[in-house]
């Protein structure tokens, strides 16, 4: 048996070639739209006109501007001056 040698069998070696194949996976993102109407109090001004009739009777005395007679500035609320 000189010519026959028993072979040595080694464990197998693996050569792995990885390939990537993309696959779409749906990812759902819910978006909620909220329409808000904010109520804001804003003052709204109204003008209510009031008319009053006032009668002022000073008589015929010329009191001048400050009640000093004719010694004041000579102003009068009458149409005539003495």
DASULMO-V135158 format. One record per helix or strand of 2 or more residues. SS is the DSSP state (2 for helix, 1 for strand). FROM is the first residue (numbers start at 1). TO is the last residue. If there is no record, write none. Layout:
SS,FROM,TO ; SS,FROM,TO
This chain:
2,69,71
